[in-house]
Amino acid sequence: MRIARFVAQGDPTYGVVELAEDQGPNPETVAVVSGDPLAGPVHYTGERLPLADVRLVAPVIPRSKIVGVGRNYVEHARELGNEAPDSPLVFLKPNTSVIGPGEPIVRPPETTNLHYEGELAVVIGRICRRVPAERAADVIFGYTIANDVTCRDLQNADGQWTRAKGYDSFCPLGPWIATHIDLEEAGQLHLLTSLNDEPVQAASTALMVHPIAELVAYVTSFTTLLPGDVILTGTPAGVGPMAPGDRVSVTISGIGTLTNPVIAEEA
């Protein structure tokens, strides 16, 4: 199942996306549901809308936090002159950094080296603390796509990453949450990032240094996760700069494609 948030008219609404590849009776539509799937039971309203006629927004706005994981692919760590850490290297992004598909990534004036980082994102489905790795699947609602936008120059200058990764618009998420992917499948997905339709990152999530279950266990060892919180699982090699006028797309097999333009912040 693919859970989306969308705007047709009025406030954002949740729905189940039905694609042609699903071979269902209503291809390329969104079936409207009542309520918030992350907060409790939902029900189909009976209304269906053409997917092309709605505007998708971020499928989730984390209740409290986005937990990022750095240097979780060996080759990415090495391309920036680092080694992959023995334990997950984590940081936080504010929920105000979240945007949805098609919304612009805004380059702030403080940076001259803005980078894309395509990633698989884990959406948490229940309140959880100290989750054993073997129980990680029990607390995962589904998976979506993220772009962990980073000011590389500010990251290097500050030594810690809050500012470099925390600006508004620095966490595109979407296009929806895939709940049909299980934990084993999620560890074997193919990720492709393209800049202006040119491939720049390509890797399997199987190459993660610390797999998803280990990340859930590690993060919940020191903080409580709430429904809707997101774990960014790290980016593979191939990161690089993007500039106003560029368009970056991240595709993950079994989920879809997240595309965002880049613009400059207005004075």
VOPAGU-2260 file (C-alpha; in pm, 1 decimal, decimal comma):
REM VOPAGU-2260
SITE   aa  ch    i         X         Y         Z
SITE  MET   A    0       0,0       0,0       0,0
SITE  ARG   A    1     115,9     353,0     -78,5
SITE  ILE   A    2      -5,7     615,8     166,6
SITE  ALA   A    3       4,8     974,1      39,8
SITE  ARG   A    4     -84,7    1318,7     167,6
SITE  PHE   A    5    -229,6    1538,3    -100,8
SITE  VAL   A    6    -415,6    1857,7    -165,9
SITE  ALA   A    7    -711,3    1864,2    -400,8
SITE  GLN   A    8    -889,0    2154,2    -239,9
SITE  GLY   A    9    -863,4    2281,7     113,5
SITE  ASP   A   10    -641,1    2110,4     369,1
SITE  PRO   A   11    -410,9    1812,0     304,9
SITE  THR   A   12    -586,7    1477,2     297,9
SITE  TYR   A   13    -461,6    1120,3     317,7
SITE  GLY   A   14    -523,5     862,2      49,7
SITE  VAL   A   15    -410,6     528,7     -89,2
SITE  VAL   A   16    -235,3     561,7    -423,0
SITE  GLU   A   17    -334,3     309,1    -689,2
SITE  LEU   A   18     -83,8     287,1    -972,9
SITE  ALA   A   19    -115,4     121,0   -1311,4
SITE  GLU   A   20     160,9    -122,9   -1212,7
SITE  ASP   A   21     -62,1    -252,3    -933,8
SITE  GLN   A   22    -303,4    -374,5   -1201,4
SITE  GLY   A   23    -598,0    -264,9    -994,6
SITE  PRO   A   24    -938,8    -158,7   -1124,1
SITE  ASN   A   25    -859,3     211,8   -1082,4
SITE  PRO   A   26    -505,7     273,7   -1209,0
SITE  GLU   A   27    -334,5     606,4   -1141,2
SITE  THR   A   28    -584,2     719,1    -880,7
SITE  VAL   A   29    -582,7     806,3    -513,7
SITE  ALA   A   30    -852,4     658,3    -291,7
SITE  VAL   A   31    -938,9     909,5     -20,3
SITE  VAL   A   32    -934,4     794,7     342,8
SITE  SER   A   33   -1058,9     964,1     657,6
SITE  GLY   A   34    -823,7    1041,6     942,6
SITE  ASP   A   35    -448,3    1003,7     982,3
SITE  PRO   A   36    -310,5     651,7     921,7
SITE  LEU   A   37     -30,5     718,6    1170,1
SITE  ALA   A   38    -271,7     819,1    1444,3
SITE  GLY   A   39    -532,7     544,3    1427,4
SITE  PRO   A   40    -770,7     345,9    1209,2
SITE  VAL   A   41    -881,1     502,6     883,5
SITE  HIS   A   42   -1167,4     429,4     650,7
SITE  TYR   A   43   -1213,8     468,6     277,4
SITE  THR   A   44   -1457,1     747,4     202,0
SITE  GLY   A   45   -1547,6     600,2    -135,7
SITE  GLU   A   46   -1407,6     899,8    -322,6
SITE  ARG   A   47   -1136,9     844,3    -583,4
SITE  LEU   A   48    -945,2    1116,2    -764,2
SITE  PRO   A   49    -711,5    1101,0   -1062,7
SITE  LEU   A   50    -357,0    1113,1    -929,6
SITE  ALA   A   51    -270,1    1371,9   -1194,8
SITE  ASP   A   52    -533,8    1607,7   -1055,6
SITE  VAL   A   53    -398,2    1629,6    -699,3
SITE  ARG   A   54     -85,7    1789,7    -557,0
SITE  LEU   A   55     122,2    1556,5    -345,0
SITE  VAL   A   56     274,5    1703,4     -29,8
SITE  ALA   A   57     515,5    1549,8     220,9
SITE  PRO   A   58     363,8    1214,0     318,9
SITE  VAL   A   59     452,0    1273,6     683,6
SITE  ILE   A   60     549,4    1568,0     902,1
SITE  PRO   A   61     745,1    1407,9    1187,5
SITE  ARG   A   62     575,9    1457,8    1523,3
SITE  SER   A   63     901,0    1534,0    1698,3
SITE  LYS   A   64    1218,0    1463,7    1500,2
SITE  ILE   A   65    1410,3    1338,4    1202,2
SITE  VAL   A   66    1710,7    1128,5    1296,8
SITE  GLY   A   67    1980,3    1125,7    1030,8
SITE  VAL   A   68    2259,4     871,3     998,6
SITE  GLY   A   69    2595,0     982,7     862,8
SITE  ARG   A   70    2861,1     781,6     678,7
SITE  ASN   A   71    2647,2     467,9     656,8
SITE  TYR   A   72    2790,0     364,4     318,6
SITE  VAL   A   73    3163,9     290,8     308,3
SITE  GLU   A   74    3229,2     452,1     -29,5
SITE  HIS   A   75    3044,0     769,7      66,7
SITE  ALA   A   76    3248,8     801,3     385,3
SITE  ARG   A   77    3566,9     756,6     183,2
SITE  GLU   A   78    3474,1    1007,5     -86,6
SITE  LEU   A   79    3467,5    1276,5     181,9
SITE  GLY   A   80    3791,9    1158,1     338,7
SITE  ASN   A   81    3639,2     967,3     629,5
SITE  GLU   A   82    3603,6     611,1     750,4
SITE  ALA   A   83    3272,5     444,1     825,0
SITE  PRO   A   84    3213,1     454,7    1203,5
SITE  ASP   A   85    3191,5     143,5    1420,5
SITE  SER   A   86    2864,9     270,4    1567,6
SITE  PRO   A   87    2597,3     468,9    1382,1
SITE  LEU   A   88    2680,6     838,2    1356,6
SITE  VAL   A   89    2355,7    1021,4    1418,0
SITE  PHE   A   90    2230,4    1378,8    1398,9
SITE  LEU   A   91    1892,2    1554,3    1410,2
SITE  LYS   A   92    1708,4    1759,6    1149,8
SITE  PRO   A   93    1414,6    1977,7    1254,9
SITE  ASN   A   94    1069,4    1892,3    1124,6
SITE  THR   A   95    1057,5    2242,8     976,2
SITE  SER   A   96    1309,2    2121,2     716,3
SITE  VAL   A   97    1049,5    1890,0     557,9
SITE  ILE   A   98     903,0    1965,0     215,2
SITE  GLY   A   99     716,7    1746,2     -30,9
SITE  PRO   A  100     748,2    1640,4    -395,0
SITE  GLY   A  101     790,5    1926,5    -638,9
SITE  GLU   A  102     852,0    2185,3    -368,0
SITE  PRO   A  103    1172,7    2385,3    -406,4
SITE  ILE   A  104    1492,5    2323,3    -215,3
SITE  VAL   A  105    1598,1    2675,6    -118,9
SITE  ARG   A  106    1969,7    2752,5    -122,8
SITE  PRO   A  107    2046,9    2994,2     162,7
SITE  PRO   A  108    2294,3    3278,1     111,1
SITE  GLU   A  109    2528,7    3136,9     376,6
SITE  THR   A  110    2644,6    2849,1     152,2
SITE  THR   A  111    2834,1    2817,8    -173,3
SITE  ASN   A  112    2840,6    2435,8    -172,4
SITE  LEU   A  113    2492,5    2285,1    -148,2
SITE  HIS   A  114    2479,7    1904,5    -187,5
SITE  TYR   A  115    2212,6    1643,2    -258,6
SITE  GLU   A  116    2207,8    1317,1     -61,7
SITE  GLY   A  117    1951,2    1061,7    -178,7
SITE  GLU   A  118    1838,8     825,5      96,8
SITE  LEU   A  119    1589,3     562,5     206,1
SITE  ALA   A  120    1377,7     693,1     494,7
SITE  VAL   A  121    1210,6     483,1     764,4
SITE  VAL   A  122     877,1     608,5     899,2
SITE  ILE   A  123     803,5     501,7    1256,7
SITE  GLY   A  124     451,9     380,3    1330,3
SITE  ARG   A  125     429,6     359,3    1710,3
SITE  ILE   A  126     578,9     501,3    2027,9
SITE  CYS   A  127     892,1     300,3    2094,4
SITE  ARG   A  128    1197,9     290,7    2319,2
SITE  ARG   A  129    1479,3      34,8    2342,8
SITE  VAL   A  130    1354,5    -176,9    2053,6
SITE  PRO   A  131    1565,6    -491,6    2000,4
SITE  ALA   A  132    1689,5    -527,6    1642,6
SITE  GLU   A  133    1483,3    -843,2    1600,4
SITE  ARG   A  134    1168,0    -644,3    1681,0
SITE  ALA   A  135    1242,9    -345,5    1455,9
SITE  ALA   A  136     981,8    -443,6    1196,7
SITE  ASP   A  137     712,0    -412,5    1465,3
SITE  VAL   A  138     760,6     -35,5    1496,3
SITE  ILE   A  139     808,4      54,2    1129,0
SITE  PHE   A  140     504,1     195,9     952,0
SITE  GLY   A  141     666,7     207,3     610,0
SITE  TYR   A  142     936,1     358,9     391,5
SITE  THR   A  143     967,4     673,0     184,1
SITE  ILE   A  144    1237,5     861,0      -7,2
SITE  ALA   A  145    1444,4    1147,5     132,6
SITE  ASN   A  146    1700,9    1398,9      16,9
SITE  ASP   A  147    1925,5    1492,0     309,2
SITE  VAL   A  148    2021,6    1833,4     169,2
SITE  THR   A  149    2351,2    1955,8     314,3
SITE  CYS   A  150    2560,5    2272,8     304,5
SITE  ARG   A  151    2894,5    2095,4     274,4
SITE  ASP   A  152    3098,5    2407,7     347,5
SITE  LEU   A  153    2901,8    2482,7     665,0
SITE  GLN   A  154    2925,7    2119,9     773,3
SITE  ASN   A  155    3304,4    2135,7     748,6
SITE  ALA   A  156    3327,6    2477,7     911,3
SITE  ASP   A  157    3099,9    2403,5    1207,1
SITE  GLY   A  158    3228,6    2056,4    1292,4
SITE  GLN   A  159    2875,4    1954,6    1389,6
SITE  TRP   A  160    2592,5    1932,4    1142,3
SITE  THR   A  161    2282,9    2103,4    1279,1
SITE  ARG   A  162    2308,5    2421,2    1075,6
SITE  ALA   A  163    2439,7    2254,6     760,5
SITE  LYS   A  164    2146,5    2013,3     745,2
SITE  GLY   A  165    1873,7    2201,9     928,0
SITE  TYR   A  166    1759,6    2485,3     701,2
SITE  ASP   A  167    1398,0    2502,9     591,0
SITE  SER   A  168    1346,2    2284,8     279,9
SITE  PHE   A  169    1650,2    2062,9     356,4
SITE  CYS   A  170    1449,5    1741,3     402,0
SITE  PRO   A  171    1236,0    1661,8      97,9
SITE  LEU   A  172    1023,7    1350,3     163,5
SITE  GLY   A  173     794,7    1156,8     -68,9
SITE  PRO   A  174     623,9    1087,5    -290,6
SITE  TRP   A  175     437,2     857,9     -48,1
SITE  ILE   A  176     493,4     599,2     224,5
SITE  ALA   A  177     526,3     241,3     102,1
SITE  THR   A  178     380,0      10,7     366,5
SITE  HIS   A  179     395,4    -302,1     147,9
SITE  ILE   A  180     775,3    -332,5     174,7
SITE  ASP   A  181     897,6    -555,0     456,3
SITE  LEU   A  182    1222,6    -514,8     647,9
SITE  GLU   A  183    1410,2    -772,0     441,4
SITE  GLU   A  184    1304,7    -609,3     113,1
SITE  ALA   A  185    1395,6    -265,5     244,7
SITE  GLY   A  186    1751,6    -387,5     289,4
SITE  GLN   A  187    1779,3    -480,4     -78,2
SITE  LEU   A  188    1636,7    -183,1    -266,3
SITE  HIS   A  189    1809,8       2,7    -548,6
SITE  LEU   A  190    1862,9     377,8    -508,0
SITE  LEU   A  191    1933,3     612,6    -796,2
SITE  THR   A  192    1983,7     988,0    -768,4
SITE  SER   A  193    1978,0    1202,3   -1082,8
SITE  LEU   A  194    2075,4    1565,7   -1127,6
SITE  ASN   A  195    1903,5    1720,3   -1427,6
SITE  ASP   A  196    1828,9    1364,6   -1550,6
SITE  GLU   A  197    2196,2    1260,7   -1526,4
SITE  PRO   A  198    2261,6     971,8   -1282,5
SITE  VAL   A  199    2493,4    1072,6    -998,4
SITE  GLN   A  200    2429,5     813,4    -725,3
SITE  ALA   A  201    2349,4     443,7    -766,6
SITE  ALA   A  202    2365,6     178,4    -497,3
SITE  SER   A  203    2176,9     -93,7    -314,6
SITE  THR   A  204    2056,7     -44,0      40,6
SITE  ALA   A  205    2227,9    -377,4     105,1
SITE  LEU   A  206    2552,3    -176,8     118,5
SITE  MET   A  207    2456,4       1,7     440,9
SITE  VAL   A  208    2722,1     -39,0     708,8
SITE  HIS   A  209    2454,4     -46,1     977,1
SITE  PRO   A  210    2131,7    -204,7     846,2
SITE  ILE   A  211    1786,0     -73,3     921,3
SITE  ALA   A  212    1710,6    -299,8    1218,6
SITE  GLU   A  213    2038,1    -201,2    1383,7
SITE  LEU   A  214    1961,3     168,0    1327,0
SITE  VAL   A  215    1618,1     136,5    1489,8
SITE  ALA   A  216    1771,5     -42,3    1788,2
SITE  TYR   A  217    2050,9     213,4    1822,3
SITE  VAL   A  218    1832,2     522,7    1792,0
SITE  THR   A  219    1571,5     392,1    2035,9
SITE  SER   A  220    1845,8     310,6    2285,7
SITE  PHE   A  221    1882,6     683,1    2359,8
SITE  THR   A  222    1555,8     846,6    2254,3
SITE  THR   A  223    1187,3     766,4    2233,6
SITE  LEU   A  224    1050,3     766,6    1879,6
SITE  LEU   A  225     694,1     877,8    1813,4
SITE  PRO   A  226     457,4     780,2    1532,6
SITE  GLY   A  227     560,3     977,7    1225,2
SITE  ASP   A  228     921,6    1026,7    1330,9
SITE  VAL   A  229    1166,4     950,8    1051,2
SITE  ILE   A  230    1507,6     783,6    1038,4
SITE  LEU   A  231    1723,3     874,9     738,2
SITE  THR   A  232    1941,5     570,7     670,8
SITE  GLY   A  233    2240,4     739,9     504,7
SITE  THR   A  234    2346,2     818,9     150,5
SITE  PRO   A  235    2568,7     623,7     -89,1
SITE  ALA   A  236    2868,8     756,7    -278,9
SITE  GLY   A  237    2824,1    1015,8    -551,7
SITE  VAL   A  238    2715,3    1321,0    -354,6
SITE  GLY   A  239    2784,8    1653,6    -516,4
SITE  PRO   A  240    2676,8    2013,3    -561,8
SITE  MET   A  241    2347,4    2143,6    -690,5
SITE  ALA   A  242    2260,7    2500,4    -778,3
SITE  PRO   A  243    1954,1    2714,7    -843,9
SITE  GLY   A  244    1795,2    2601,1   -1167,9
SITE  ASP   A  245    1888,5    2237,0   -1109,0
SITE  ARG   A  246    1641,1    1954,5   -1055,3
SITE  VAL   A  247    1727,6    1656,9    -837,1
SITE  SER   A  248    1540,0    1325,2    -840,9
SITE  VAL   A  249    1580,5    1027,8    -609,3
SITE  THR   A  250    1429,8     696,1    -720,0
SITE  ILE   A  251    1408,3     387,6    -500,1
SITE  SER   A  252    1280,2      58,7    -638,9
SITE  GLY   A  253     943,6     -43,5    -500,7
SITE  ILE   A  254     867,4     307,5    -377,9
SITE  GLY   A  255     885,0     567,8    -655,7
SITE  THR   A  256    1060,5     893,4    -737,7
SITE  LEU   A  257    1100,3    1214,3    -537,6
SITE  THR   A  258    1182,4    1521,1    -748,5
SITE  ASN   A  259    1255,9    1875,8    -631,6
SITE  PRO   A  260    1383,7    2188,8    -806,7
SITE  VAL   A  261    1652,2    2408,0    -652,8
SITE  ILE   A  262    1607,5    2782,9    -615,1
SITE  ALA   A  263    1798,1    3064,0    -444,5
SITE  GLU   A  264    1659,5    3226,2    -134,0
SITE  GLU   A  265    1518,0    3566,7    -215,2
SITE  ALA   A  266    1678,4    3862,8     -43,2
